[in-house]
């Protein structure tokens, strides 16, 4: 019987990344049951590791005996001293830019990318280095069991390219492939994905 790992996320993008990374192992990835009805914890950590630990410990208490995974991940831009970092999903909101209550769709990614481009305006390519970084924590019954991390290096472009992916993918350029994360096919993206690398490292520690 395949090992089932529950992930404390409702993000379909994250679940897809984790599930694809787990395909070569005897592991199934599922969202934590009832997650939508659980009041989330305050993510007040200053690092990815701190936030991932907060979430893993908290959510593991809602599934006794099960191994619960939680990640915190985002974009680290060298010229911005590692920002947006743990604020990657809230970069535009921190700058006061949010959708109106009656917006027909969620434009968070668009606003986040816009703020990033504004902050990096006119920086030369040599100063536009960045990485996607993910820290993954597994906890059981309120205690940390294993931790791992993964990253992928890139360069932030001056304008978005590609329609795939999500988040900052249209701006995240992979020099070796000469494409952005939003331009590569799904299989290639997931072979490079920071979440996939973090999960592979964790599964190795679990010996599965």
C-alpha positions in Angstrom: 0.0 0.0 0.0 1.4 3.4 -1.0 2.3 5.8 1.7 -0.1 8.7 1.8 1.2 12.1 2.7 -1.2 15.0 3.5 -0.2 18.5 2.5 -1.5 21.5 4.3 -2.4 23.5 1.2 -5.4 24.1 -1.0 -3.3 25.5 -3.9 -3.8 23.4 -7.0 -0.4 24.6 -8.3 1.4 23.3 -5.2 -0.5 20.1 -5.1 0.3 19.4 -8.8 4.0 20.1 -8.2 4.1 17.8 -5.2 2.1 15.0 -6.8 4.3 15.0 -9.9 7.5 14.9 -7.8 6.0 11.9 -5.9 5.1 9.9 -9.0 8.4 8.0 -9.1 8.0 7.0 -5.4 5.4 4.8 -3.7 3.7 7.9 -2.3 0.4 9.5 -2.8 -0.1 13.2 -2.1 -3.5 14.5 -0.9 -4.7 17.8 0.7 -5.3 17.6 4.4 -8.9 16.5 4.9 -11.1 19.3 6.1 -8.4 21.9 5.5 -10.9 24.5 4.2 -12.7 24.5 7.6 -9.6 24.9 9.7 -8.7 28.4 10.9 -5.2 29.0 9.6 -2.3 29.8 11.9 -0.6 33.2 11.9 2.4 32.9 9.6 4.6 35.4 11.5 8.0 33.7 10.9 10.8 35.7 9.3 12.1 32.8 7.2 10.6 30.1 5.0 11.7 27.5 7.6 9.9 29.2 10.4 6.6 29.6 8.6 6.7 26.0 7.2 7.4 24.7 10.8 4.5 26.8 12.2 2.1 25.4 9.7 3.3 21.8 9.8 3.1 21.6 13.6 -0.3 23.3 13.7 -2.0 21.3 11.0 -0.6 17.9 12.2 -2.7 18.2 15.3 -5.8 17.9 13.1 -4.8 14.5 11.8 -3.5 12.3 14.7 -0.9 9.8 13.7 -0.6 11.1 10.1 2.5 12.7 8.6 1.5 16.2 7.5 3.6 18.3 5.1 3.7 22.1 5.0 5.8 24.3 2.9 6.7 27.9 2.7 8.3 29.1 -0.5 8.8 32.1 -2.7 11.1 34.2 -4.7 14.4 35.6 -3.4 15.9 38.5 -5.5 19.5 39.3 -4.7 19.3 43.0 -5.6 16.3 43.3 -3.2 18.2 41.7 -0.3 16.2 38.5 -0.6 12.8 40.1 -1.1 10.0 39.4 -1.6 10.9 36.2 0.3 8.3 35.1 2.8 6.1 38.0 1.5 6.1 36.7 -2.1 2.4 36.0 -2.1 1.6 39.3 -0.5 4.2 41.5 -2.2 1.7 43.8 -3.9 -0.7 43.8 -0.9 2.2 45.1 1.3 2.5 47.9 -1.3 -1.2 48.7 -0.9 -2.3 47.1 -4.2 -5.2 44.7 -3.9 -8.2 43.7 -6.0 -11.5 45.5 -5.4 -14.1 43.4 -3.5 -16.1 43.0 -6.7 -13.2 41.9 -9.0 -14.3 39.2 -11.4 -11.0 37.3 -10.9 -8.0 37.1 -8.6 -5.3 39.3 -10.0 -2.8 38.8 -7.2 -0.1 37.4 -9.5 -0.4 40.3 -11.9 0.0 42.9 -9.2 2.9 41.0 -7.5 4.7 40.9 -10.9 4.0 44.6 -11.5 5.4 45.6 -8.1 8.5 43.4 -8.7 9.2 45.1 -12.0 8.8 48.5 -10.5 11.2 47.7 -7.7 13.8 46.4 -10.2 13.3 49.1 -12.8 16.4 49.7 -15.0 18.6 47.2 -13.2 21.0 45.5 -15.6 20.8 41.7 -16.2 23.9 41.1 -14.0 22.0 42.5 -11.0 18.7 40.6 -11.7 19.7 37.2 -10.3 17.1 35.4 -8.2 16.0 32.0 -7.0 12.8 30.2 -6.2 13.3 28.6 -2.7 11.1 26.1 -0.9 11.4 24.7 2.6 9.3 21.6 3.4 8.5 20.4 6.9 6.9 17.1 7.9 5.3 16.9 11.3 3.3 14.3 13.2 1.1 14.9 16.3 2.5 18.4 16.8 6.2 17.5 16.5 8.6 18.0 13.6 9.7 14.8 11.9 11.8 15.8 8.9 12.7 19.0 7.0 14.1 19.6 3.5 14.6 22.4 1.0 15.0 22.9 -2.7 15.8 25.8 -5.0 16.3 26.8 -8.6 18.4 29.7 -9.8 17.2 32.3 -12.5 17.1 35.9 -13.6 14.2 38.3 -13.5 13.3 39.7 -16.9 12.2 43.2 -17.6 8.8 42.0 -19.0 6.8 38.8 -18.6 7.0 36.0 -21.1 4.9 32.9 -21.4 1.4 31.9 -20.3 2.1 28.8 -18.2 2.8 28.4 -14.5 1.7 30.9 -11.9 3.2 33.4 -9.5 6.4 35.0 -10.8 6.9 32.3 -13.5 6.5 34.7 -16.5 9.4 36.8 -15.2 11.7 34.0 -13.9 14.2 33.3 -16.7 16.2 30.1 -16.9 19.4 30.9 -18.6 20.4 27.4 -19.5 17.0 26.8 -21.3 16.6 30.4 -22.6 13.0 30.3 -21.4 11.0 31.5 -18.5 9.3 29.1 -16.1 6.0 30.1 -17.9 7.4 29.0 -21.3 8.8 25.6 -20.5 6.6 22.5 -20.7 5.1 21.1 -17.5 7.4 18.1 -17.4 10.5 20.2 -17.7 9.2 22.7 -15.1 8.5 20.1 -12.6 11.9 18.5 -13.1 13.4 21.9 -12.0 10.7 23.0 -9.6 11.9 24.0 -6.1 8.9 22.3 -4.5 9.7 19.1 -6.4 13.3 19.2 -5.3 12.3 19.8 -1.7 9.9 16.9 -1.8 12.4 14.5 -3.4 14.9 15.5 -0.7 12.3 14.8 2.0 11.3 11.4 0.5 14.9 10.4 0.5 15.1 11.1 4.2 11.9 9.0 4.7 13.5 6.2 2.6 10.6 6.0 0.1 
